[in-house]
């Protein structure tokens, strides 16, 4: 079934490391027509800040009416695609980790290149914090307080802050088939 033949918005799972799944996730977002609707089911520990920016850019620049549902974890780089969504839902069991950007390199690089990376990451971190604050409608100072040293927010706390709507988890009731 093509995405045009299906009923309702396309559902996309943002699960695991965004960096490892970036190609698939970008492809899935590109399946949504510009201005179209989709639901992002999030259970992600994050990933590269560049992956976060790519996904966020696709959502914003294509004018997607994306809805985020945090089914588990929404941490680190996953916060930006979450924040780019028009509607956001969490449960009491959802949690979100805000923390400063971490840089690691498995490459052998020289001092000059390392200094340039440090300068670039300091600038990128400031710009991304500002973007996150803008998307969530929060002052930069609040984002900075949550980022350093790093803060876990529960779904309940996020809903109380007005950043998402709380949904209750209720057991599904299955009817037994008569034999």
Backbone bond lengths (Angstrom), bond angles and torsions (degrees), N, CA, C in turn:
res aa  C-N    CA-C-N  psi(-1)  N-CA   C-N-CA  omega(-1)  CA-C   N-CA-C  phi
1 X - - - 1.448 - - 1.528 107.79 -
2 X 1.307 117.78 128.63 1.458 120.49 178.06 1.524 109.13 -77.46
3 X 1.338 116.09 162.57 1.457 119.95 -179.28 1.522 110.92 -64.81
4 X 1.305 118.14 -24.82 1.463 120.61 178.95 1.528 112.11 -76.08
5 X 1.326 117.31 -23.18 1.454 121.33 -178.65 1.525 112.95 -87.53
6 X 1.297 117.89 -13.99 1.456 120.31 -174.85 1.525 111.33 -81.62
7 X 1.324 115.10 154.69 1.455 120.57 175.88 1.513 109.02 -89.43
8 X 1.299 116.45 141.94 1.450 121.25 176.92 1.521 112.71 78.01
9 X 1.332 114.89 174.71 1.468 119.98 -178.20 1.524 112.30 -70.03
10 X 1.325 115.79 152.44 1.460 121.94 175.30 1.525 108.29 -65.05
11 X 1.330 116.95 134.97 1.451 121.81 177.85 1.532 108.70 -104.21
12 X 1.327 115.08 129.10 1.458 121.67 -175.77 1.523 108.55 -125.83
13 X 1.328 116.57 130.08 1.462 121.26 178.49 1.527 109.81 -94.25
14 X 1.323 116.89 115.22 1.462 122.53 171.54 1.524 105.35 -95.51
15 X 1.315 116.06 89.99 1.452 122.02 -172.80 1.523 109.33 -123.54
16 X 1.315 115.68 139.80 1.460 120.39 177.07 1.513 112.42 76.88
17 X 1.318 115.01 -151.24 1.458 122.82 -177.13 1.529 109.97 -78.85
18 X 1.329 116.57 119.49 1.462 120.53 -178.69 1.523 111.84 -61.44
19 X 1.328 117.27 -34.44 1.458 121.10 -178.28 1.525 110.63 -63.56
20 X 1.324 116.23 -44.66 1.464 120.52 -179.50 1.524 112.08 -67.59
21 X 1.323 117.22 -27.01 1.462 122.18 -176.05 1.524 113.35 -107.35
22 X 1.331 118.09 8.95 1.459 121.75 -172.06 1.523 113.54 -57.84
23 X 1.299 118.41 -44.95 1.460 121.25 -178.08 1.530 110.90 -59.89
24 X 1.331 115.64 -47.76 1.469 120.22 179.34 1.522 110.88 -64.60
25 X 1.332 117.28 -44.35 1.462 120.73 -177.93 1.525 111.81 -64.63
26 X 1.329 116.99 -42.65 1.468 120.06 177.17 1.527 109.93 -63.22
27 X 1.318 117.17 -42.65 1.457 121.08 177.72 1.513 112.28 -59.80
28 X 1.330 116.56 -42.26 1.464 120.65 179.75 1.531 110.44 -65.37
29 X 1.343 117.32 -41.32 1.470 119.92 178.05 1.529 111.09 -65.17
30 X 1.325 116.82 -34.31 1.474 120.08 178.47 1.532 112.15 -71.51
31 X 1.336 117.79 -16.28 1.466 120.99 174.87 1.526 111.72 -72.55
32 X 1.333 116.51 -21.00 1.455 121.28 178.70 1.527 107.84 -81.21
33 X 1.327 116.59 127.72 1.463 119.67 -179.99 1.525 109.76 -61.62
34 X 1.339 118.24 146.76 1.469 119.68 176.05 1.527 109.77 -52.21
35 X 1.327 115.44 131.89 1.453 121.07 -177.65 1.519 113.67 80.91
36 X 1.327 117.16 -1.53 1.460 121.63 -177.73 1.516 113.01 -81.00
37 X 1.327 113.87 176.14 1.452 121.13 -177.82 1.526 111.64 -104.20
38 X 1.332 114.76 149.39 1.461 120.92 172.64 1.519 108.39 -154.49
39 X 1.307 115.56 161.02 1.463 122.31 176.04 1.521 107.50 -119.15
40 X 1.323 116.18 126.79 1.458 122.27 177.05 1.525 107.66 -102.71
41 X 1.324 116.04 114.25 1.460 121.92 174.87 1.520 106.21 -91.80
42 X 1.340 117.06 114.51 1.462 120.97 -170.19 1.524 112.28 -109.11
43 X 1.317 114.49 127.42 1.461 123.99 167.90 1.526 105.61 -148.87
44 X 1.328 115.29 78.08 1.455 120.84 -170.97 1.516 111.77 -134.15
45 X 1.334 114.48 137.61 1.456 121.92 175.62 1.523 111.29 -82.78
46 X 1.336 117.77 -4.94 1.454 121.33 179.17 1.504 112.64 108.94
47 X 1.311 116.79 -142.17 1.457 122.43 -177.16 1.510 109.90 154.01
48 X 1.298 115.48 -151.68 1.459 122.27 -178.31 1.533 111.20 -68.96
49 X 1.338 117.14 141.98 1.470 118.71 174.72 1.532 111.78 -61.61
50 X 1.329 116.96 -28.43 1.462 119.65 178.81 1.526 111.04 -69.97
51 X 1.324 117.44 -35.91 1.465 120.98 174.88 1.523 109.81 -64.10
52 X 1.326 115.98 -42.82 1.463 120.51 177.40 1.526 110.92 -58.45
53 X 1.332 115.90 -44.97 1.468 119.85 -179.59 1.522 112.33 -66.63
54 X 1.323 117.50 -38.03 1.466 120.60 179.31 1.525 110.66 -63.07
55 X 1.329 117.32 -48.22 1.462 121.01 -179.34 1.528 111.33 -65.28
56 X 1.328 115.88 -43.78 1.467 120.80 178.65 1.526 110.66 -62.20
57 X 1.327 117.06 -42.42 1.465 121.43 178.92 1.524 111.58 -61.49
58 X 1.338 116.72 -43.13 1.468 119.52 178.81 1.529 110.99 -61.61
59 X 1.309 116.97 -42.67 1.462 120.59 179.65 1.526 110.34 -63.33
60 X 1.316 116.85 -49.10 1.471 120.99 -174.84 1.523 112.86 -74.35
61 X 1.331 117.32 -49.30 1.463 119.95 -174.88 1.525 113.17 -68.54
62 X 1.334 116.97 -26.46 1.464 120.98 178.25 1.525 110.90 -91.48
63 X 1.342 117.48 0.27 1.459 121.63 177.32 1.517 113.36 62.50
64 X 1.330 116.73 34.99 1.461 119.82 -177.28 1.527 110.51 -71.03
65 X 1.301 115.01 140.77 1.466 121.51 174.07 1.529 105.84 -93.13
66 X 1.309 114.36 76.38 1.462 121.02 -174.94 1.525 110.36 -89.25
67 X 1.316 114.83 141.31 1.456 123.24 174.48 1.525 107.12 -115.71
68 X 1.334 116.28 130.83 1.465 121.01 178.27 1.520 109.18 -104.81
69 X 1.324 115.19 136.06 1.462 121.66 172.85 1.523 106.50 -126.84
70 X 1.331 116.63 114.85 1.458 120.10 178.69 1.530 107.44 -85.02
71 X 1.314 113.90 103.16 1.465 120.48 -177.37 1.523 111.32 -83.73
72 X 1.309 117.49 -15.49 1.458 122.75 -178.80 1.509 108.93 -155.99
73 X 1.321 115.07 -99.58 1.466 122.79 -177.23 1.523 110.57 -104.79
74 X 1.321 115.29 142.20 1.465 121.83 171.11 1.518 105.54 -137.99
75 X 1.316 116.17 91.25 1.455 120.55 -171.67 1.518 112.18 -122.90
76 X 1.330 113.49 157.16 1.445 121.08 169.83 1.527 111.51 55.73
77 X 1.310 118.10 -123.29 1.469 122.25 -176.15 1.530 113.04 -64.11
78 X 1.326 118.46 -21.76 1.480 120.89 179.05 1.526 111.60 -68.61
79 X 1.334 117.50 -16.80 1.464 120.53 -179.60 1.527 112.76 -63.02
80 X 1.338 117.53 -34.25 1.471 119.92 -176.22 1.528 112.45 -69.51
81 X 1.329 121.00 -48.79 1.466 118.72 175.00 1.532 111.90 -61.06
82 X 1.328 117.21 -37.56 1.462 121.42 175.54 1.529 110.34 -57.35
83 X 1.327 115.79 -49.27 1.463 121.04 -177.69 1.532 112.44 -65.77
84 X 1.334 117.31 -27.89 1.467 121.01 -179.13 1.533 112.56 -74.21
85 X 1.314 117.39 -11.69 1.464 121.12 -177.54 1.529 111.35 -76.70
86 X 1.320 115.33 143.53 1.467 121.65 179.84 1.523 111.23 -68.43
87 X 1.333 116.56 -39.29 1.458 121.95 177.57 1.519 107.71 -121.73
88 X 1.349 115.55 142.11 1.455 120.69 -178.93 1.524 109.45 -133.90
89 X 1.333 115.30 132.11 1.456 121.46 179.73 1.512 110.16 -126.04
90 X 1.338 115.49 142.89 1.455 122.80 177.53 1.528 108.04 -137.12
91 X 1.325 115.57 163.91 1.466 121.24 171.66 1.525 107.25 -113.39
92 X 1.311 115.98 172.24 1.466 119.82 176.15 1.526 110.96 -63.38
93 X 1.327 116.76 -19.63 1.462 121.52 -177.65 1.528 113.08 -98.12
94 X 1.318 117.45 -2.76 1.469 121.35 175.73 1.523 108.29 -71.69
95 X 1.313 115.85 149.46 1.455 118.07 170.71 1.517 109.85 -144.04
96 X 1.326 114.17 151.36 1.454 121.90 -175.94 1.525 108.13 -131.28
97 X 1.322 116.05 131.46 1.458 120.58 179.18 1.530 109.03 -109.82
98 X 1.320 114.29 121.49 1.463 122.28 173.83 1.525 105.81 -102.59
99 X 1.331 118.29 128.26 1.456 120.92 178.23 1.525 109.23 -154.40
100 X 1.342 116.38 160.25 1.468 119.80 177.67 1.527 110.59 -64.93
101 X 1.301 115.31 153.78 1.459 121.63 178.78 1.529 110.39 -62.13
102 X 1.315 115.15 143.94 1.462 120.38 177.52 1.523 108.56 -117.42
103 X 1.304 114.42 133.17 1.460 119.36 179.15 1.504 108.51 -112.91
104 X 1.304 114.80 133.39 1.458 119.27 173.09 1.511 108.20 -141.07
105 X 1.289 114.56 150.42 1.450 119.50 178.97 1.515 108.67 -140.27
106 X 1.304 114.94 133.27 1.455 119.29 174.78 1.525 110.14 -97.09
107 X 1.285 116.33 7.41 1.457 122.26 -179.60 1.525 109.61 -91.93
108 X 1.309 115.99 150.59 1.455 121.22 170.67 1.515 107.00 -87.76
109 X 1.321 115.54 108.78 1.457 118.89 -177.87 1.520 109.68 -122.31
110 X 1.302 113.79 157.60 1.457 120.17 -179.82 1.509 112.08 -81.45
111 X 1.316 114.98 168.79 1.449 121.98 -178.00 1.528 112.20 -59.76
112 X 1.324 117.71 -41.98 1.462 121.01 -178.37 1.532 110.55 -63.47
113 X 1.331 115.69 -44.70 1.469 118.80 179.28 1.532 110.97 -66.56
114 X 1.317 117.62 -38.61 1.464 121.36 178.01 1.526 110.40 -62.94
115 X 1.334 116.72 -40.84 1.467 120.41 177.93 1.527 110.46 -63.98
116 X 1.334 117.21 -39.33 1.465 120.38 178.53 1.527 110.76 -66.08
117 X 1.343 116.55 -41.58 1.468 120.08 176.47 1.522 110.47 -60.07
118 X 1.314 118.16 -43.87 1.462 121.86 -179.96 1.528 110.60 -61.73
119 X 1.336 116.80 -43.43 1.466 120.32 178.11 1.527 110.26 -62.77
120 X 1.330 115.73 -46.36 1.462 121.49 -179.27 1.530 110.98 -61.27
121 X 1.341 117.34 -45.71 1.456 120.11 -178.04 1.523 111.81 -66.96
122 X 1.307 118.80 -35.10 1.465 121.09 176.76 1.531 109.74 -62.63
123 X 1.325 116.30 -43.30 1.464 121.26 178.65 1.532 111.00 -67.80
124 X 1.323 116.10 -44.72 1.463 120.91 179.65 1.525 111.06 -61.43
125 X 1.330 116.52 -42.88 1.465 120.23 -179.94 1.529 110.94 -61.48
126 X 1.317 117.48 -44.43 1.465 121.36 178.56 1.519 110.71 -62.45
127 X 1.321 117.24 -46.53 1.467 120.94 -179.80 1.526 111.76 -63.96
128 X 1.340 116.79 -40.52 1.466 119.50 -179.48 1.528 111.24 -70.78
129 X 1.327 117.95 -36.56 1.464 120.22 175.37 1.528 110.40 -61.74
130 X 1.314 116.22 -42.14 1.468 120.91 178.87 1.531 109.97 -63.86
131 X 1.331 117.66 -44.05 1.462 121.59 178.30 1.528 110.68 -61.47
132 X 1.323 117.60 -44.07 1.456 120.92 179.51 1.531 110.54 -61.34
133 X 1.312 116.38 -44.01 1.464 120.49 177.01 1.520 111.51 -60.37
134 X 1.327 117.20 -43.72 1.471 121.21 178.77 1.527 111.48 -62.30
135 X 1.339 117.06 -44.86 1.459 120.86 -178.25 1.523 112.00 -66.37
136 X 1.329 116.51 -36.34 1.460 120.28 -179.90 1.530 113.12 -88.02
137 X 1.334 116.02 -10.02 1.467 119.54 -177.89 1.520 112.23 72.55
138 X 1.335 115.99 35.01 1.462 121.75 -179.11 1.518 110.36 -116.84
139 X 1.319 117.15 148.39 1.466 119.15 174.62 1.523 110.95 -64.48
140 X 1.309 116.25 147.80 1.460 122.01 178.97 1.529 110.84 -56.00
141 X 1.314 117.35 -35.00 1.469 120.65 -179.55 1.527 111.27 -62.41
142 X 1.332 118.32 -37.87 1.468 121.19 177.56 1.520 110.37 -65.58
143 X 1.339 116.26 -44.06 1.468 120.16 178.17 1.520 109.89 -60.12
144 X 1.321 117.15 -44.02 1.475 120.63 -179.58 1.530 111.65 -64.48
145 X 1.331 117.84 -37.27 1.463 120.43 177.62 1.523 110.77 -65.70
146 X 1.320 117.26 -37.18 1.455 121.06 179.23 1.531 111.15 -73.85
147 X 1.319 116.99 -31.19 1.468 120.86 -176.27 1.523 113.00 -75.82
148 X 1.315 117.65 -38.33 1.464 119.51 -174.29 1.516 109.64 -117.07
149 X 1.285 118.44 120.73 1.453 128.94 8.10 1.526 113.02 -85.30
150 X 1.296 118.30 -4.24 1.456 123.62 -176.76 1.518 107.78 131.82
151 X 1.314 116.08 132.79 1.462 118.85 -176.12 1.513 111.04 -137.49
152 X 1.329 115.51 133.34 1.455 122.14 171.42 1.520 107.90 -89.14
153 X 1.316 116.36 130.64 1.459 121.66 173.52 1.518 107.52 -115.68
154 X 1.305 116.44 136.14 1.463 120.07 175.91 1.527 108.71 -80.71
155 X 1.309 115.10 162.50 1.457 119.51 174.92 1.514 111.13 -56.26
156 X 1.335 116.10 -40.65 1.462 121.12 179.29 1.536 110.83 -59.84
157 X 1.350 116.60 -45.45 1.470 119.85 179.38 1.532 111.24 -62.19
158 X 1.333 116.15 -40.19 1.460 119.92 179.85 1.531 110.66 -64.73
159 X 1.329 115.97 -41.99 1.470 120.20 178.57 1.537 110.62 -65.38
160 X 1.328 116.22 -41.75 1.470 119.78 178.76 1.521 111.82 -63.54
161 X 1.327 117.02 -29.72 1.469 121.38 177.40 1.531 111.57 -79.17
162 X 1.342 116.96 -4.37 1.463 121.07 178.69 1.517 113.72 79.79
163 X 1.351 117.30 17.64 1.457 120.87 -176.39 1.522 113.05 -95.53
164 X 1.333 116.79 -10.32 1.457 122.16 -179.91 1.522 107.81 -159.44
165 X 1.317 115.20 164.82 1.459 120.21 174.82 1.521 108.73 -101.34
166 X 1.316 115.30 141.01 1.462 121.32 179.51 1.524 109.30 -85.67
167 X 1.330 115.64 133.45 1.458 120.79 171.83 1.523 107.34 -120.11
168 X 1.308 115.29 142.04 1.457 120.77 -178.98 1.523 110.15 -88.65
169 X 1.303 115.32 140.88 1.455 120.57 172.93 1.525 107.25 -88.00
170 X 1.296 115.47 122.27 1.458 120.24 178.51 1.514 107.81 -125.51
171 X 1.316 116.48 139.64 1.461 118.58 178.49 1.525 111.27 -61.77
172 X 1.303 114.48 142.30 1.456 119.20 175.43 1.521 108.15 -76.73
173 X 1.300 115.27 142.64 1.468 117.07 176.85 1.522 107.96 -103.50
174 X 1.305 114.65 122.19 1.457 120.86 179.11 1.520 108.39 -103.32
175 X 1.277 114.89 133.25 1.458 119.07 175.57 1.509 108.23 -88.87
176 X 1.292 115.18 135.67 1.465 119.89 177.32 1.516 108.52 -75.54
177 X 1.298 113.63 134.13 1.474 118.86 177.10 1.514 109.60 -73.57
178 X 1.296 114.54 139.38 1.460 118.90 175.17 1.513 107.91 -77.94
179 X 1.312 115.70 136.97 1.471 119.93 -179.20 1.481 110.12 -98.28
